[in-house]
Amino acid sequence: MRARHVTDQLWRGFGLVVVLFMLAPLFLVVLFSFNESALTSLPLTGLTLHWYEKLFAYSSFWPALKNSLIVGFTVAVCSVVIGTSAALALSVMPPRRAGNIINALSLPVMLPALIIGISLICYFVRFLDIRLSLLTVILGHLVIAQPFVILIVYARMATFDHAVVESARDLGASTLTAFRTVTLPIIQPTIVGAALIALSLSLDDFVITFFTIGGGNTLPTLVWGLVRTSLDPTINAIATLLIALSIGSTIIALQLSRYRG
């Protein structure tokens, strides 16, 4: 019994070390964004908001933030509309057929982002002859965000009681009215959660954005450009904002998309 207790403690300690190892870089990025010194080293020389003030005064920051928000919210809305429609269609299919389709739709999730980025730029430029812009970034982000939305909404629809929809139809409601008054209110938290996850994926993406943006910047590509020329806590400030946006939207999404029976 004592040996088992010691083993459990060792495994817990190992798990704690792994978690700390994974979170330490994020913690240091946030910490150094408030460091008074321009050197990213310990010990801290003091706490300041100077680097955030410098960031907000940086002329390239606001266009990059605007582009990130435009792309992120457009991807969230489009992926929810398309993904919810697809999930509703899949939920009424035989499970085996729906599973095969979901596996095919999930291929972009399993492929390296570099491969997807190269494929997209070749497809847009060589095949479709489309000029690279925010539109191509949005289309590229939809490729990686769409499967997550479909999987989240489909998982909710798998436990959905379709009898309530049939009851509404029996009482004279049209298909659209039954969806708007019965289905949508029930799955609305899941849809909002899926949209926030799509937003988080879009805000964080660098590789696909780098290959498909053409000109201008989003926040991740702005960070990349700054890292190549200098390394000061302003970059940590941008990274901290991205971390806050991503973690915040993901936490809210998980809370909203959690099925409560």
GIGI-V598235 format. One record per residue. N is the residue number from 1. RES is the residue in three letters. PSI is psi in whole degrees, -180 to 180 (999 if undefined). OMEGA is omega in degrees with one decimal (* if undefined). D_LAST is the distance of its C-alpha to the last C-alpha in whole Angstrom. Layout:
# GIGI-V598235
n res psi omega d_last
N RES PSI OMEGA D_LAST
N RES PSI OMEGA D_LAST
This chain:
# GIGI-V598235
n res psi omega d_last
1 MET -43 179.0 39
2 ARG -40 178.7 41
3 ALA -39 178.6 41
4 ARG -39 179.0 37
5 HIS -42 178.9 37
6 VAL -42 179.2 39
7 THR -44 178.1 37
8 ASP -42 179.9 34
9 GLN -39 178.4 35
10 LEU -42 179.2 37
11 TRP -40 177.4 34
12 ARG -41 177.8 32
13 GLY -42 178.1 35
14 PHE -43 178.5 35
15 GLY -40 178.5 32
16 LEU -41 178.3 33
17 VAL -43 179.1 36
18 VAL -45 -179.8 34
19 VAL -45 179.1 31
20 LEU -39 179.0 34
21 PHE -38 -178.5 36
22 MET -34 -176.1 34
23 LEU -19 -175.9 33
24 ALA -45 179.0 37
25 PRO -41 178.8 38
26 LEU -43 179.4 35
27 PHE -42 -179.4 36
28 LEU -37 177.6 40
29 VAL -46 179.4 39
30 VAL -43 -177.7 38
31 LEU -46 -177.3 40
32 PHE -18 177.2 43
33 SER -16 177.4 42
34 PHE 4 -178.3 43
35 ASN 134 -178.1 46
36 GLU -33 -179.9 50
37 SER 150 176.7 51
38 ALA -12 179.3 51
39 LEU 130 178.3 51
40 THR 77 -178.3 48
41 SER 157 176.4 49
42 LEU 152 0.9 49
43 PRO 163 178.1 50
44 LEU 143 179.4 48
45 THR -7 -179.5 51
46 GLY 168 -179.8 49
47 LEU 139 -177.7 46
48 THR 158 173.0 46
49 LEU 14 -175.7 45
50 HIS -40 -175.3 48
51 TRP -30 174.3 46
52 TYR -38 175.7 43
53 GLU -41 177.6 46
54 LYS -40 179.0 48
55 LEU -47 -177.7 45
56 PHE -22 176.6 44
57 ALA -8 -178.0 48
58 TYR 124 -171.6 48
59 SER -29 -177.3 49
60 SER -12 -175.6 47
61 PHE -48 -173.5 43
62 TRP -42 173.8 42
63 PRO -38 178.8 43
64 ALA -42 177.0 41
65 LEU -44 178.5 38
66 LYS -46 179.1 38
67 ASN -42 179.4 38
68 SER -43 -179.2 35
69 LEU -40 177.7 33
70 ILE -50 -179.6 34
71 VAL -47 -175.7 34
72 GLY -48 -177.8 30
73 PHE -34 176.2 29
74 THR -43 177.4 30
75 VAL -42 -179.5 29
76 ALA -47 -177.7 25
77 VAL -48 -177.7 26
78 CYS -43 -178.4 27
79 SER -33 178.4 25
80 VAL -43 179.5 22
81 VAL -50 -178.8 24
82 ILE -46 -176.7 25
83 GLY -39 178.4 22
84 THR -42 177.6 20
85 SER -44 179.3 22
86 ALA -42 -179.4 23
87 ALA -38 177.8 19
88 LEU -40 178.1 19
89 ALA -41 -179.3 22
90 LEU -32 -175.7 21
91 SER -21 179.6 18
92 VAL 1 177.6 20
93 MET 160 171.4 23
94 PRO 139 -175.1 23
95 PRO -40 -177.5 21
96 ARG -44 179.5 25
97 ARG -43 178.7 26
98 ALA -39 179.4 23
99 GLY -41 178.5 23
100 ASN -40 179.0 27
101 ILE -42 179.0 27
102 ILE -40 177.2 24
103 ASN -41 178.7 27
104 ALA -42 -179.6 29
105 LEU -23 -177.0 27
106 SER -1 -179.5 27
107 LEU -42 179.2 30
108 PRO -28 179.3 31
109 VAL -32 -175.4 29
110 MET -12 -179.5 31
111 LEU 147 175.4 34
112 PRO 143 -179.2 36
113 ALA -32 179.3 36
114 LEU -43 179.5 40
115 ILE -42 179.4 40
116 ILE -42 179.9 37
117 GLY -47 178.9 39
118 ILE -42 179.3 43
119 SER -41 -177.8 41
120 LEU -43 -178.6 40
121 ILE -37 176.1 44
122 CYS -41 -178.9 46
123 TYR -46 -178.2 43
124 PHE -45 -172.3 44
125 VAL -48 -173.8 47
126 ARG -41 -173.0 49
127 PHE -51 -177.4 47
128 LEU -16 -178.6 46
129 ASP 47 178.2 48
130 ILE 137 177.2 46
131 ARG 133 179.8 47
132 LEU 133 -177.1 45
133 SER -170 176.1 43
134 LEU -29 177.9 40
135 LEU -45 179.4 39
136 THR -31 174.9 39
137 VAL -44 179.1 37
138 ILE -46 179.1 34
139 LEU -39 178.4 35
140 GLY -41 178.8 35
141 HIS -32 176.7 32
142 LEU -33 179.8 30
143 VAL -39 -177.1 31
144 ILE -25 -177.7 29
145 ALA -32 -175.4 26
146 GLN -46 -179.5 25
147 PRO -37 179.4 24
148 PHE -43 179.6 21
149 VAL -45 -179.8 20
150 ILE -45 -178.5 20
151 LEU -41 -178.3 18
152 ILE -48 -178.4 15
153 VAL -38 179.0 15
154 TYR -38 178.1 15
155 ALA -37 176.6 13
156 ARG -41 -178.9 10
157 MET -20 178.9 12
158 ALA -26 179.2 12
159 THR 11 -177.3 9
160 PHE 138 179.2 10
161 ASP 101 -177.5 11
162 HIS -9 179.4 15
163 ALA -32 -179.7 16
164 VAL -34 176.7 15
165 VAL -42 178.7 17
166 GLU -35 177.7 20
167 SER -42 178.2 20
168 ALA -39 178.1 21
169 ARG -38 178.5 23
170 ASP -28 179.3 25
171 LEU 3 173.8 25
172 GLY 0 -179.4 27
173 ALA 142 175.1 25
174 SER 172 179.3 26
175 THR -45 -179.8 24
176 LEU -42 179.9 24
177 THR -40 178.7 23
178 ALA -40 177.5 20
179 PHE -44 -175.7 19
180 ARG -35 -173.9 20
181 THR -19 -176.5 19
182 VAL -61 -173.9 16
183 THR -50 -174.2 15
184 LEU -46 179.0 16
185 PRO -31 -178.3 14
186 ILE -42 -175.8 10
187 ILE 5 -177.1 11
188 GLN -45 177.6 14
189 PRO -38 178.3 12
190 THR -41 179.3 12
191 ILE -44 179.1 16
192 VAL -42 177.7 17
193 GLY -43 178.3 16
194 ALA -39 179.0 18
195 ALA -40 -179.9 21
196 LEU -35 176.1 21
197 ILE -41 176.0 21
198 ALA -40 177.1 24
199 LEU -44 180.0 26
200 SER -42 178.3 26
201 LEU -40 -179.2 27
202 SER -43 -178.9 30
203 LEU -34 -175.3 31
204 ASP -20 -169.3 32
205 ASP 134 175.9 33
206 PHE -48 -170.2 37
207 VAL -53 -178.7 38
208 ILE -39 177.2 37
209 THR -43 -178.6 38
210 PHE -38 -177.1 42
211 PHE -22 -169.8 42
212 THR -4 -173.2 41
213 ILE -31 180.0 42
214 GLY -75 178.5 46
215 GLY 162 -177.8 47
216 GLY -174 -177.3 45
217 ASN 153 159.4 43
218 THR 177 -177.5 39
219 LEU -44 178.3 38
220 PRO -41 179.5 38
221 THR -29 174.9 41
222 LEU -43 176.8 43
223 VAL -44 179.2 42
224 TRP -44 179.5 44
225 GLY -39 179.4 47
226 LEU -39 -179.6 47
227 VAL -34 -178.1 47
228 ARG -24 -176.1 50
229 THR -30 -178.4 52
230 SER 172 179.1 52
231 LEU 92 178.1 49
232 ASP 170 -175.8 49
233 PRO -10 174.3 46
234 THR -37 177.1 45
235 ILE -40 176.6 43
236 ASN -35 178.7 41
237 ALA -43 177.0 40
238 ILE -44 -179.8 39
239 ALA -38 178.8 37
240 THR -41 177.3 36
241 LEU -42 177.8 35
242 LEU -42 178.8 33
243 ILE -44 -179.6 31
244 ALA -45 179.4 30
245 LEU -45 -176.4 29
246 SER -50 -178.4 27
247 ILE -41 179.8 25
248 GLY -49 -179.7 24
249 SER -35 179.8 23
250 THR -42 178.6 21
251 ILE -46 178.2 20
252 ILE -41 179.9 18
253 ALA -43 -179.9 17
254 LEU -38 178.8 15
255 GLN -42 -177.8 14
256 LEU -35 -176.9 13
257 SER -5 179.4 12
258 ARG 127 -178.6 9
259 TYR 128 -177.5 6
260 ARG 12 176.7 4
261 GLY 999 * 0
